[in-house]
């Protein structure tokens, strides 16, 4: 099925995985949690799921609503305020290792994949994209827990799909925020994509298909999971 295409194509989950879902309270992150639960149940895959929110006062996240909701789902939930002296990336990787999970699930969508690809191509002259799976083989004295795998199961799906699903099922999402890039160039690219989609409704599918060979490439094992996540994460998902 379309919604599990990336999970199957890149074999993102394995028997016995301990998966920590990055839950920002957005529609896509909540839908990611539901997708993973349903996928594991359907495939009878023994995987432990949990969720973590690293939030700030102005993030629009209501941790109490999320706590109650995940309690109903019987999914362990952790909430930590965003530390002023530590980046979101630092805190996410800390939780993955400290709580002994080996997989971090991110809710990056096809919209974000397209934005990042065009930014790298037009602004830096690079042909790169968000990887579907990032693997780290780093086992060191500082991180004896071993390898961490970062997965993006929603990379082939549009953001609007999750907004519609969340609204229809009454998911406890944070208030909707305006979609914008971190600078004028990224905002312009977002507007360009919207204009192109009006002319050609298949523009996002075409970008996805064109990037498939790149998404299949393995990230160098010499790079740590922290370095890989930091290089690809600069906005809350």
C-alpha positions, 0 to 999 in steps of 0.5 A: 500500500502507498502509506507503507511503501517506504517502510517496505522498500527500505526495510525500515523495521526489524524484529526486536527493534526498539523505536522512539518516535519523535512526536512534535504534536503535528498531524504528521508525527501523530499519524506516523505513530499510528502508521507504525502501530498498524504496520507492526500489528498487520505484519505481526512484527515484535517491535517496541514503540515509544514516543518523545516530545522535546518542546518549548513554551511557544511550540503549541504542544499540549503535553497533557493531551498527548500524555492522555492520548498515548496512555489510551494507546498504551504507548510509553511517552516521554516529555522534556522541555527544550533546554536553552543550552542544548539543541533539539538534535542533541536532546533527541539523540540523548533520549534515544541512547539514554533510554536504550532505543536503537531506532529514531523515527522522524515524520519527514514528509514528501513536502520536506524532501522536495524542499530540501532537495531544491535547496541543496541543488539551487543554493549549494550546487549539491545533489542530495536529499533526506535519506530514507534510512540513516545507519550508524555503525559507531560503537565507542567508549562515549556511546557503548550502546552501539548503532542507532538507525534513523528512519523516515517512513513518511518520506513518500507521502504528502503533508496534507494527507496527514492534516486531513486524517488528523482532522477526520479522526480528532487527533490531539494535534498542536495548532497549525503553524504557517509553513515557511522556510528558515530564510527567504530563499527557502520560502521562495522555493516553497512558493515555487513548488506550490505554483508548479503543483498548480500547473502539474499535479504530479510535480511532487511524485516526479521529484520523489521518483527522480530522487529514489536512487539517491534515497537508496544510497547508504550513508557512510558508516563512519558518520555518527548518527548524531552527525547525520541527524544534525545535518538533516534536521533544522526544523521541528517535524 
